[in-house]
Amino acid sequence: MNETPPTLDAADLGASKPVPKPPEPKQQPTQHPLVKACGHSLDTRHFPTHANCEDCYEAFFQENAAGLASVHQLLLADGTRAVTAIHGAKFTKALGVYLRKQLLKMHQQTHTEIQAQVKDITGLEAPSLVEIAQGE
């Protein structure tokens, strides 16, 4: 009853030729979007590589709404010193320029809407911000 297990020859193990593996595709470099105004590439996960380019920072802030909101909360809670300590002086300056532009756009839109309402009610045109500033 003591039977020995059968032995296998090399010919019995399966394919006689190795199975070729498909070639692995080469990894392509990451393609980042380009900023239209300046032509620089922008990686939205990091600060712009062109640290002095205002257009790059503007595109960066527009693409990172969540990041901008968190920095804005930090700015409101702890002030510019905290933002400068965490992100640096160039970032803080670019943030200030971006927020100033956005506030000016909002103010001009409001002024234009008010000007249209005044013109509808009275038939007169209200002076623009430029006219007001030149008159002073």
C-alpha positions in Angstrom: 0.0 0.0 0.0 2.9 2.3 0.2 2.8 4.0 -3.1 5.3 6.7 -4.1 3.9 9.7 -5.7 4.6 9.9 -9.4 7.5 12.1 -10.5 7.1 14.7 -13.2 9.5 15.3 -16.0 10.4 18.8 -17.2 8.3 18.1 -20.3 5.2 17.5 -18.2 5.3 21.0 -16.5 3.4 22.8 -19.2 4.5 25.1 -21.9 7.9 24.6 -23.3 8.4 28.3 -24.1 8.1 31.2 -21.7 5.0 33.3 -22.0 6.0 36.8 -23.2 4.8 39.7 -21.1 3.3 42.6 -22.9 5.6 45.7 -22.8 4.7 48.2 -20.1 3.7 51.6 -21.5 6.0 54.5 -21.0 4.9 57.0 -18.4 4.0 60.3 -20.0 4.9 63.6 -18.3 2.1 65.4 -16.6 0.5 68.0 -18.8 -0.5 71.1 -16.8 -2.9 73.7 -18.2 -1.4 77.0 -19.5 -2.4 80.4 -18.3 -3.8 82.3 -21.3 -2.6 85.7 -20.3 1.1 84.8 -19.8 1.5 81.3 -21.3 3.0 79.8 -18.2 2.0 76.3 -17.1 0.1 76.1 -13.8 0.1 73.2 -11.4 -2.9 73.9 -9.1 -1.5 71.6 -6.4 1.4 74.0 -5.7 2.1 77.8 -5.8 2.9 79.1 -9.2 6.5 78.5 -10.3 6.7 82.0 -11.7 6.4 83.7 -8.3 6.3 87.3 -9.7 3.7 86.6 -12.4 0.4 88.3 -11.4 -1.5 86.4 -14.1 -0.3 83.0 -12.7 -1.4 83.9 -9.2 -4.8 85.1 -10.4 -5.3 81.8 -12.3 -4.1 79.9 -9.3 -6.6 81.6 -7.0 -9.5 81.2 -9.4 -8.8 77.5 -9.8 -8.4 76.8 -6.1 -11.6 78.0 -4.6 -11.4 75.8 -1.5 -7.8 76.9 -0.9 -8.6 80.5 -1.3 -11.5 80.2 1.1 -9.2 78.6 3.8 -6.6 81.3 3.3 -9.3 84.0 3.5 -10.6 82.5 6.8 -7.0 82.6 8.1 -6.7 86.2 7.0 -9.9 87.2 8.7 -9.1 85.3 11.9 -5.4 86.0 12.4 -4.5 88.8 9.9 -1.8 89.2 7.3 1.0 88.2 9.7 -0.3 84.7 10.0 -0.8 84.4 6.2 2.8 85.7 5.7 4.2 83.3 8.3 2.5 80.3 6.7 2.6 81.1 3.0 5.3 83.8 2.6 5.4 87.5 1.7 5.0 87.1 -2.1 1.9 84.9 -1.7 0.4 87.4 0.7 1.1 90.3 -1.7 -0.4 88.4 -4.6 -3.5 87.5 -2.5 -3.9 91.1 -1.6 -3.7 92.2 -5.3 -6.2 89.4 -6.3 -8.7 90.3 -3.5 -8.4 94.0 -4.4 -9.2 93.3 -8.0 -12.2 91.1 -7.1 -13.6 93.8 -4.7 -13.1 96.5 -7.4 -15.0 94.3 -9.9 -17.8 93.8 -7.4 -18.0 97.5 -6.6 -18.0 98.4 -10.3 -20.8 95.9 -11.0 -22.9 97.4 -8.1 -22.2 100.9 -9.3 -23.2 100.0 -12.8 -26.5 98.4 -11.5 -27.2 101.5 -9.4 -26.4 103.8 -12.3 -28.8 101.9 -14.5 -31.6 102.1 -11.9 -31.0 105.9 -11.4 -31.1 106.4 -15.2 -34.4 104.4 -15.4 -36.0 106.4 -12.5 -34.7 109.9 -13.3 -33.5 109.8 -16.8 -30.1 111.1 -15.6 -26.8 109.3 -15.6 -24.7 109.0 -12.4 -21.0 109.7 -12.7 -18.6 106.8 -12.9 -15.9 106.0 -10.4 -13.3 107.4 -12.8 -15.2 110.7 -13.2 -15.6 110.9 -9.4 -11.9 110.3 -8.8 -10.9 112.9 -11.5 -13.2 115.5 -10.0 -11.5 115.4 -6.6 
